[in-house]
Amino acid sequence: MQEELYRAIFERRSVRKFEDVELKEGVLARLRTFTSEVRPLFPEIRTDFRVVGPEEVKGLFKVKAPHYLVAFSEKKDGDAANVGFMLQQVDLHLVSIGLGACWQGGPRLTRASREGSELEPVILLAFGIPLRDERRKGAPDFDRRPLSEITEISGHEEILEAARLAPSAMNRQPWYFTAGENGSINVYAARSSVRERMNLVSAGIALCHMWLAAAHQGFSVGFDREPDETTGPKGYDYVATMITRHASGAQSQVGNVAKGGRQVS
């Protein structure tokens, strides 16, 4: 499954026009099963996912789609990044089975459709059958900032390249990556009084791509919520640290790392 999701990173494009047809119940049932099995970034945060119809979604900038997947979460530190990490796995899964999706940060659930869950809706994913094939053919098809603008790390280029290609709110790519202890990578989100929560969701999406790229290279991956730096880059807030370990048990190495060590969970 992880390999399919990794390959989808290089094909994914936001889809804003869908066929006006509902997916078969069998497809939706398999999607619900998939969402129940996605890996969380922070397992201690309770989450839930629900498929709703267009009549249950309202608001500006709503993309017209036959279905919407709503991510609910317990209100807790790290909830936005956790949802981004989990829901991006679903986004890539949809690409891998020939469907398409578009993140919806503006639209909201109707009051009636929010009932029945003690968790708070965080963000939606519009999805369905694309009106036309919009899959990309590789990294050159992406309009993204170069790695030199989002990290100071030398090494782990494939992992960081996967993060660079991640979708983000308004394509702002609000993340920065620094080298941590023994090959770990610290992830930061741009500070914003207006877009802070969406920036954290976006950082979670980038972390998802990093995890899949590391797994593709044969690393086992864990996440830490304690930064190994006293200060991060100016204008950014710490989100999480990704720790990679080779199958041999040795932690990976990237350039400009500090000495020390942590355990992979």
Contacts in CASP RR format, 6 or more apart in sequence:
PFRMAT RR
TARGET T0000
AUTHOR 0000-0000-0000
METHOD contacts of the structure
MODEL  1
MQEELYRAIFERRSVRKFEDVELKEGVLARLRTFTSEVRPLFPEIRTDFR
VVGPEEVKGLFKVKAPHYLVAFSEKKDGDAANVGFMLQQVDLHLVSIGLG
ACWQGGPRLTRASREGSELEPVILLAFGIPLRDERRKGAPDFDRRPLSEI
TEISGHEEILEAARLAPSAMNRQPWYFTAGENGSINVYAARSSVRERMNL
VSAGIALCHMWLAAAHQGFSVGFDREPDETTGPKGYDYVATMITRHASGA
QSQVGNVAKGGRQVS
2 212 0 8 1.000
2 215 0 8 1.000
2 216 0 8 1.000
3 216 0 8 1.000
4 92 0 8 1.000
4 93 0 8 1.000
4 96 0 8 1.000
5 89 0 8 1.000
5 92 0 8 1.000
5 93 0 8 1.000
5 96 0 8 1.000
5 212 0 8 1.000
6 162 0 8 1.000
6 212 0 8 1.000
6 213 0 8 1.000
6 215 0 8 1.000
6 216 0 8 1.000
7 96 0 8 1.000
8 92 0 8 1.000
8 93 0 8 1.000
8 95 0 8 1.000
8 96 0 8 1.000
9 92 0 8 1.000
9 162 0 8 1.000
9 165 0 8 1.000
9 166 0 8 1.000
9 209 0 8 1.000
9 212 0 8 1.000
9 213 0 8 1.000
10 136 0 8 1.000
10 138 0 8 1.000
10 139 0 8 1.000
10 165 0 8 1.000
11 95 0 8 1.000
11 135 0 8 1.000
11 136 0 8 1.000
11 137 0 8 1.000
11 138 0 8 1.000
12 91 0 8 1.000
12 92 0 8 1.000
12 95 0 8 1.000
12 135 0 8 1.000
12 136 0 8 1.000
12 167 0 8 1.000
13 134 0 8 1.000
13 135 0 8 1.000
13 136 0 8 1.000
13 141 0 8 1.000
14 101 0 8 1.000
14 102 0 8 1.000
14 103 0 8 1.000
14 167 0 8 1.000
15 100 0 8 1.000
15 101 0 8 1.000
15 102 0 8 1.000
15 127 0 8 1.000
15 128 0 8 1.000
15 130 0 8 1.000
15 131 0 8 1.000
15 134 0 8 1.000
16 63 0 8 1.000
16 102 0 8 1.000
17 130 0 8 1.000
17 131 0 8 1.000
17 132 0 8 1.000
18 64 0 8 1.000
18 65 0 8 1.000
18 66 0 8 1.000
18 100 0 8 1.000
18 126 0 8 1.000
18 127 0 8 1.000
18 128 0 8 1.000
18 129 0 8 1.000
18 130 0 8 1.000
18 131 0 8 1.000
19 66 0 8 1.000
19 128 0 8 1.000
19 129 0 8 1.000
19 130 0 8 1.000
19 131 0 8 1.000
20 66 0 8 1.000
21 66 0 8 1.000
21 129 0 8 1.000
22 66 0 8 1.000
22 67 0 8 1.000
23 66 0 8 1.000
23 67 0 8 1.000
23 99 0 8 1.000
23 128 0 8 1.000
23 129 0 8 1.000
28 51 0 8 1.000
28 67 0 8 1.000
31 51 0 8 1.000
31 69 0 8 1.000
31 90 0 8 1.000
31 93 0 8 1.000
31 94 0 8 1.000
32 49 0 8 1.000
32 51 0 8 1.000
34 90 0 8 1.000
34 93 0 8 1.000
35 49 0 8 1.000
35 69 0 8 1.000
35 90 0 8 1.000
36 49 0 8 1.000
38 86 0 8 1.000
38 89 0 8 1.000
38 90 0 8 1.000
39 85 0 8 1.000
39 86 0 8 1.000
39 89 0 8 1.000
39 211 0 8 1.000
40 47 0 8 1.000
40 82 0 8 1.000
40 85 0 8 1.000
40 86 0 8 1.000
41 78 0 8 1.000
41 81 0 8 1.000
41 82 0 8 1.000
41 84 0 8 1.000
41 85 0 8 1.000
41 86 0 8 1.000
41 204 0 8 1.000
41 207 0 8 1.000
41 208 0 8 1.000
41 223 0 8 1.000
41 240 0 8 1.000
42 78 0 8 1.000
42 81 0 8 1.000
42 82 0 8 1.000
42 223 0 8 1.000
42 225 0 8 1.000
42 240 0 8 1.000
44 76 0 8 1.000
45 73 0 8 1.000
45 74 0 8 1.000
45 76 0 8 1.000
45 78 0 8 1.000
45 79 0 8 1.000
45 82 0 8 1.000
46 73 0 8 1.000
46 74 0 8 1.000
46 119 0 8 1.000
47 71 0 8 1.000
47 72 0 8 1.000
47 73 0 8 1.000
47 74 0 8 1.000
47 82 0 8 1.000
47 83 0 8 1.000
47 86 0 8 1.000
47 119 0 8 1.000
48 71 0 8 1.000
48 72 0 8 1.000
48 73 0 8 1.000
48 117 0 8 1.000
48 119 0 8 1.000
49 69 0 8 1.000
49 70 0 8 1.000
49 71 0 8 1.000
49 72 0 8 1.000
49 87 0 8 1.000
49 90 0 8 1.000
50 69 0 8 1.000
50 70 0 8 1.000
50 72 0 8 1.000
50 117 0 8 1.000
51 67 0 8 1.000
51 68 0 8 1.000
51 69 0 8 1.000
51 70 0 8 1.000
52 67 0 8 1.000
52 68 0 8 1.000
52 70 0 8 1.000
52 109 0 8 1.000
52 113 0 8 1.000
53 66 0 8 1.000
53 67 0 8 1.000
53 68 0 8 1.000
54 64 0 8 1.000
54 65 0 8 1.000
54 66 0 8 1.000
54 68 0 8 1.000
55 110 0 8 1.000
56 68 0 8 1.000
56 109 0 8 1.000
56 110 0 8 1.000
56 112 0 8 1.000
56 113 0 8 1.000
57 68 0 8 1.000
57 104 0 8 1.000
57 107 0 8 1.000
57 108 0 8 1.000
57 109 0 8 1.000
57 110 0 8 1.000
57 113 0 8 1.000
57 124 0 8 1.000
58 107 0 8 1.000
58 108 0 8 1.000
58 109 0 8 1.000
58 110 0 8 1.000
59 106 0 8 1.000
59 107 0 8 1.000
59 108 0 8 1.000
60 106 0 8 1.000
60 107 0 8 1.000
61 104 0 8 1.000
61 105 0 8 1.000
61 106 0 8 1.000
61 107 0 8 1.000
62 104 0 8 1.000
62 106 0 8 1.000
62 107 0 8 1.000
62 126 0 8 1.000
63 102 0 8 1.000
63 104 0 8 1.000
63 126 0 8 1.000
64 126 0 8 1.000
65 102 0 8 1.000
65 126 0 8 1.000
65 127 0 8 1.000
65 128 0 8 1.000
66 128 0 8 1.000
66 129 0 8 1.000
67 126 0 8 1.000
67 127 0 8 1.000
67 128 0 8 1.000
68 104 0 8 1.000
68 107 0 8 1.000
68 124 0 8 1.000
68 125 0 8 1.000
68 126 0 8 1.000
68 127 0 8 1.000
69 87 0 8 1.000
69 90 0 8 1.000
69 101 0 8 1.000
69 124 0 8 1.000
69 125 0 8 1.000
69 127 0 8 1.000
70 109 0 8 1.000
70 121 0 8 1.000
70 123 0 8 1.000
70 124 0 8 1.000
71 83 0 8 1.000
71 84 0 8 1.000
71 86 0 8 1.000
71 87 0 8 1.000
71 121 0 8 1.000
71 122 0 8 1.000
71 123 0 8 1.000
71 124 0 8 1.000
71 125 0 8 1.000
72 117 0 8 1.000
72 119 0 8 1.000
72 120 0 8 1.000
72 121 0 8 1.000
72 122 0 8 1.000
73 79 0 8 1.000
73 80 0 8 1.000
73 82 0 8 1.000
73 83 0 8 1.000
73 119 0 8 1.000
73 120 0 8 1.000
73 122 0 8 1.000
74 119 0 8 1.000
74 120 0 8 1.000
75 120 0 8 1.000
78 200 0 8 1.000
78 225 0 8 1.000
78 239 0 8 1.000
79 122 0 8 1.000
80 122 0 8 1.000
80 197 0 8 1.000
80 198 0 8 1.000
80 200 0 8 1.000
80 201 0 8 1.000
80 204 0 8 1.000
81 189 0 8 1.000
81 200 0 8 1.000
81 201 0 8 1.000
81 203 0 8 1.000
81 204 0 8 1.000
81 207 0 8 1.000
81 239 0 8 1.000
81 240 0 8 1.000
82 204 0 8 1.000
83 122 0 8 1.000
83 123 0 8 1.000
83 201 0 8 1.000
83 204 0 8 1.000
84 123 0 8 1.000
84 201 0 8 1.000
84 202 0 8 1.000
84 204 0 8 1.000
84 205 0 8 1.000
84 208 0 8 1.000
85 204 0 8 1.000
85 205 0 8 1.000
85 207 0 8 1.000
85 208 0 8 1.000
85 211 0 8 1.000
86 208 0 8 1.000
87 103 0 8 1.000
87 123 0 8 1.000
87 125 0 8 1.000
87 205 0 8 1.000
88 166 0 8 1.000
88 167 0 8 1.000
88 204 0 8 1.000
88 205 0 8 1.000
88 208 0 8 1.000
88 209 0 8 1.000
89 208 0 8 1.000
90 101 0 8 1.000
90 125 0 8 1.000
91 101 0 8 1.000
91 103 0 8 1.000
91 125 0 8 1.000
91 167 0 8 1.000
92 208 0 8 1.000
92 212 0 8 1.000
94 100 0 8 1.000
94 101 0 8 1.000
94 127 0 8 1.000
94 128 0 8 1.000
95 101 0 8 1.000
95 135 0 8 1.000
98 130 0 8 1.000
99 127 0 8 1.000
99 128 0 8 1.000
99 129 0 8 1.000
99 130 0 8 1.000
100 127 0 8 1.000
100 128 0 8 1.000
100 129 0 8 1.000
100 130 0 8 1.000
101 125 0 8 1.000
101 126 0 8 1.000
101 127 0 8 1.000
101 128 0 8 1.000
102 125 0 8 1.000
102 126 0 8 1.000
102 127 0 8 1.000
103 123 0 8 1.000
103 124 0 8 1.000
103 125 0 8 1.000
103 126 0 8 1.000
103 167 0 8 1.000
103 169 0 8 1.000
104 123 0 8 1.000
104 124 0 8 1.000
104 125 0 8 1.000
104 126 0 8 1.000
105 123 0 8 1.000
105 124 0 8 1.000
105 169 0 8 1.000
105 198 0 8 1.000
107 124 0 8 1.000
108 121 0 8 1.000
109 121 0 8 1.000
109 124 0 8 1.000
114 121 0 8 1.000
122 201 0 8 1.000
123 201 0 8 1.000
136 142 0 8 1.000
139 161 0 8 1.000
139 165 0 8 1.000
142 164 0 8 1.000
142 165 0 8 1.000
143 171 0 8 1.000
144 164 0 8 1.000
144 165 0 8 1.000
144 171 0 8 1.000
144 173 0 8 1.000
145 164 0 8 1.000
145 173 0 8 1.000
146 164 0 8 1.000
147 157 0 8 1.000
147 160 0 8 1.000
147 161 0 8 1.000
147 164 0 8 1.000
150 160 0 8 1.000
150 163 0 8 1.000
150 164 0 8 1.000
150 173 0 8 1.000
150 175 0 8 1.000
150 176 0 8 1.000
150 177 0 8 1.000
151 160 0 8 1.000
151 176 0 8 1.000
151 177 0 8 1.000
151 178 0 8 1.000
152 177 0 8 1.000
152 178 0 8 1.000
152 179 0 8 1.000
152 256 0 8 1.000
153 160 0 8 1.000
153 177 0 8 1.000
153 178 0 8 1.000
153 179 0 8 1.000
153 185 0 8 1.000
153 254 0 8 1.000
153 255 0 8 1.000
153 256 0 8 1.000
154 254 0 8 1.000
154 255 0 8 1.000
154 256 0 8 1.000
155 254 0 8 1.000
155 255 0 8 1.000
156 183 0 8 1.000
156 185 0 8 1.000
156 244 0 8 1.000
156 252 0 8 1.000
156 254 0 8 1.000
158 213 0 8 1.000
158 216 0 8 1.000
158 217 0 8 1.000
159 185 0 8 1.000
159 210 0 8 1.000
159 213 0 8 1.000
159 214 0 8 1.000
159 217 0 8 1.000
159 244 0 8 1.000
160 177 0 8 1.000
160 185 0 8 1.000
160 210 0 8 1.000
161 213 0 8 1.000
162 209 0 8 1.000
162 210 0 8 1.000
162 212 0 8 1.000
162 213 0 8 1.000
163 175 0 8 1.000
163 177 0 8 1.000
163 206 0 8 1.000
163 207 0 8 1.000
163 209 0 8 1.000
163 210 0 8 1.000
163 213 0 8 1.000
164 173 0 8 1.000
165 209 0 8 1.000
166 173 0 8 1.000
166 202 0 8 1.000
166 205 0 8 1.000
166 206 0 8 1.000
166 208 0 8 1.000
166 209 0 8 1.000
167 202 0 8 1.000
167 205 0 8 1.000
168 174 0 8 1.000
168 175 0 8 1.000
168 199 0 8 1.000
168 202 0 8 1.000
168 205 0 8 1.000
168 206 0 8 1.000
169 195 0 8 1.000
169 198 0 8 1.000
169 199 0 8 1.000
169 201 0 8 1.000
169 202 0 8 1.000
170 195 0 8 1.000
172 190 0 8 1.000
172 195 0 8 1.000
172 199 0 8 1.000
172 202 0 8 1.000
173 202 0 8 1.000
174 189 0 8 1.000
174 190 0 8 1.000
174 192 0 8 1.000
174 195 0 8 1.000
174 199 0 8 1.000
174 202 0 8 1.000
174 203 0 8 1.000
175 187 0 8 1.000
175 188 0 8 1.000
175 189 0 8 1.000
175 190 0 8 1.000
175 199 0 8 1.000
175 202 0 8 1.000
175 203 0 8 1.000
175 206 0 8 1.000
176 187 0 8 1.000
176 188 0 8 1.000
176 190 0 8 1.000
176 233 0 8 1.000
176 236 0 8 1.000
177 185 0 8 1.000
177 186 0 8 1.000
177 187 0 8 1.000
177 188 0 8 1.000
178 185 0 8 1.000
178 186 0 8 1.000
178 188 0 8 1.000
178 229 0 8 1.000
178 232 0 8 1.000
178 233 0 8 1.000
179 185 0 8 1.000
179 186 0 8 1.000
179 254 0 8 1.000
179 255 0 8 1.000
179 256 0 8 1.000
179 257 0 8 1.000
179 258 0 8 1.000
180 186 0 8 1.000
180 228 0 8 1.000
180 229 0 8 1.000
180 241 0 8 1.000
180 254 0 8 1.000
180 257 0 8 1.000
180 258 0 8 1.000
181 228 0 8 1.000
181 257 0 8 1.000
181 258 0 8 1.000
181 259 0 8 1.000
181 260 0 8 1.000
181 261 0 8 1.000
181 262 0 8 1.000
182 243 0 8 1.000
182 251 0 8 1.000
182 253 0 8 1.000
182 257 0 8 1.000
182 259 0 8 1.000
182 260 0 8 1.000
182 261 0 8 1.000
182 262 0 8 1.000
183 243 0 8 1.000
183 244 0 8 1.000
183 251 0 8 1.000
183 252 0 8 1.000
183 253 0 8 1.000
183 254 0 8 1.000
183 255 0 8 1.000
183 257 0 8 1.000
184 224 0 8 1.000
184 228 0 8 1.000
184 241 0 8 1.000
184 242 0 8 1.000
184 243 0 8 1.000
184 244 0 8 1.000
184 251 0 8 1.000
184 257 0 8 1.000
184 262 0 8 1.000
185 210 0 8 1.000
185 241 0 8 1.000
185 242 0 8 1.000
185 244 0 8 1.000
185 254 0 8 1.000
186 227 0 8 1.000
186 228 0 8 1.000
186 229 0 8 1.000
186 232 0 8 1.000
186 238 0 8 1.000
186 240 0 8 1.000
186 241 0 8 1.000
187 203 0 8 1.000
187 204 0 8 1.000
187 206 0 8 1.000
187 207 0 8 1.000
187 210 0 8 1.000
187 238 0 8 1.000
187 239 0 8 1.000
187 240 0 8 1.000
187 241 0 8 1.000
187 242 0 8 1.000
188 203 0 8 1.000
188 232 0 8 1.000
188 233 0 8 1.000
188 236 0 8 1.000
188 237 0 8 1.000
188 238 0 8 1.000
188 239 0 8 1.000
189 196 0 8 1.000
189 199 0 8 1.000
189 200 0 8 1.000
189 202 0 8 1.000
189 203 0 8 1.000
189 236 0 8 1.000
189 237 0 8 1.000
189 239 0 8 1.000
190 199 0 8 1.000
190 235 0 8 1.000
190 236 0 8 1.000
191 199 0 8 1.000
191 235 0 8 1.000
191 236 0 8 1.000
191 237 0 8 1.000
192 199 0 8 1.000
196 237 0 8 1.000
200 239 0 8 1.000
203 239 0 8 1.000
203 240 0 8 1.000
204 239 0 8 1.000
204 240 0 8 1.000
207 223 0 8 1.000
207 239 0 8 1.000
207 240 0 8 1.000
207 242 0 8 1.000
210 242 0 8 1.000
211 221 0 8 1.000
211 242 0 8 1.000
214 221 0 8 1.000
214 242 0 8 1.000
214 244 0 8 1.000
215 221 0 8 1.000
218 246 0 8 1.000
218 247 0 8 1.000
219 244 0 8 1.000
219 245 0 8 1.000
219 246 0 8 1.000
219 247 0 8 1.000
219 252 0 8 1.000
220 244 0 8 1.000
220 245 0 8 1.000
220 247 0 8 1.000
220 264 0 8 1.000
221 242 0 8 1.000
221 243 0 8 1.000
221 244 0 8 1.000
221 245 0 8 1.000
221 264 0 8 1.000
222 242 0 8 1.000
222 243 0 8 1.000
222 244 0 8 1.000
222 264 0 8 1.000
222 265 0 8 1.000
223 240 0 8 1.000
223 241 0 8 1.000
223 242 0 8 1.000
223 243 0 8 1.000
223 265 0 8 1.000
224 240 0 8 1.000
224 241 0 8 1.000
224 243 0 8 1.000
224 262 0 8 1.000
224 265 0 8 1.000
225 240 0 8 1.000
225 241 0 8 1.000
226 241 0 8 1.000
227 238 0 8 1.000
227 241 0 8 1.000
228 241 0 8 1.000
228 258 0 8 1.000
228 260 0 8 1.000
228 262 0 8 1.000
232 238 0 8 1.000
241 262 0 8 1.000
243 251 0 8 1.000
243 262 0 8 1.000
243 263 0 8 1.000
243 264 0 8 1.000
243 265 0 8 1.000
244 251 0 8 1.000
244 252 0 8 1.000
244 264 0 8 1.000
245 251 0 8 1.000
245 252 0 8 1.000
245 264 0 8 1.000
246 252 0 8 1.000
251 261 0 8 1.000
251 264 0 8 1.000
END
